[in-house]
């Protein structure tokens, strides 16, 4: 799997792109089926034991990420755009019903495209300011999102092998 990680032109975006060795339809399925998403959405050894998605603009993504030592981290966001097998846009800047969130942090744009017999997977994470970018990098964006991309590929490849 090839990887490219960058910051956006304005310095407020973090971008991870990978060539995933699996068909786009299966990568999409791994992103949109809650049971599959739970298998890769947190960098191991963290887990996602609880996750619900309402895959439509305005629909919610809610769940919890759990550390093996016990701490839990809530996951919540709203889908802004859903283009079948091509693009997902989510944000934590608002809650369902278009309510502003109490602690906005990021908007994520995921794009998928056929490339080299697999799927070009690009995750662009937009932040409101430089402090948010710095915080996300310190939280382990590059390693964490990279590990999740590896896990995403494993899930999609397992689906292809069935």
N, C-alpha and C positions, 0 to 999 in steps of 0.2 A: 504494500500500500504506500503510495507516495503521499507526502504531506507538505503543506505550505501554511505557515502561520504568519500573520502580518497585522499591522495596525492600519486603520483607515487613513485617508489623506488628511482629515482634520484632527487626527489623533484621538478621536472619541470612539472609534470602532475597534473591536478585536475580531479577527477573521481566522477561521480554521477551514482549510479545504483539503479534501482527501479524495483519492480515487479508490472507491470501494469495489472490491471484486465480487459484486453481486448485481443482479438486475435491478433497475430503478423501481419497478413495481414492488419488489420485496423490501427495498430500503424504505419506500413509502409506507408499506405495511408495518414495518418495525417502528416507524415514527407515529403511526396513527392507531394502532391496536394497543389498548392499555396493558394487556397481559404481556405483549412483546416489549413495549416501552419500559415496563418495570424491570425487565431483564438486563437493560443496558444503560438506562438513563442516569445512573450515578456511578462514579468511578469506584470500582471494587477496592476495598472491602465494604464501602457503603452500599446500602440496598435501598430499594424503593418498594416497601411492602404494601403501600396503599396509594392508588392512583386512579383518578377518574378524569375522563375527557369528554367534552361535548364539542365535537369537531365541526364547527361552523363559525363564521364571523359572529362575534359576541358570545360564543360558547366558552365555557371555563375549562381550565386545566387545573386540577387540585390534587394534592397528594402530600406525601411526606418522604423525606430522605432520612435514613437512619444510619448512624455510626455504630459499629459493633460494640463500642464502649458505652452506648446508651443514648447519647444526645440525638435529638431529632430536629430536622430542619424542614419547615413547611415549604411546599412548592405551590405556587398559585400564579395564575395568569389568565389572560383572555386572548382568544384567537382573533386577530384582526383580519387576516386573509387566509383562505384555504383554496389553493389551486391544485386539483387532483394530480398527484404524482410529480408536481413541479415545484410548489412553493408553499411554505407555511410561515406565517408571521404571527408571533405571540409577543405579549408584553405583560409586565407586572406593574405598569404604570396605572392600570385601571383594574377594576374588579367587574364581575358580571353586572349587567344593568348599566354599564358605562359609568360606574361610580369611580371617582379618583381613588387610588390606593393610598394607604397611609405611608408607605415606604417605597416609592418607585425607585427602580434600580436599572432596568434594562429592557430593551426590545430586541427580539431575536428574529432574524430572517434566515430561513433555511431554504436553499434551492437545491434541486436535484436535476441532473441532465445525463443523458446517455453519453458515455465516452469510453473509448478503448475497450469495449466489451464489458464494461462495468458501469458504475455510476459516479459521476463527479458530484460530490457532496460538499456544499459550502455552507458554513454557519457564520453569519455576520452578526455580531452582538453590538448594538448601539447603546451608548451611555450618554448621560446628560452633561457630564463635565469630566475634567481631567482627574479629579479626585476619585470618581467612580471607576474610571479605567484603572487607576493605580490600585484601588482596593480589589478589583476583580483579578488583576494580575497577581497581587499578593495572596489572594485566596487560592491561587493555583490554576488559573484559567488554562494556561498552555498545557500543563500536565493533565489536569482533570478532564478538559474537553477532548484532549488527544486520546486519553484512555477510554473515554466514552465512545469515541469514534471507532476505536479498535473493537470494543464490545458490540457496537452497532454492526460492524462488519461481520463479526462472528455469528450474531443472531440472523442476519440476512443470508449468510452463506449456509447456515443450518437449514433455513427454510428452503433454499435452493436444492439442497441435498435430499429433501424428502421426495 
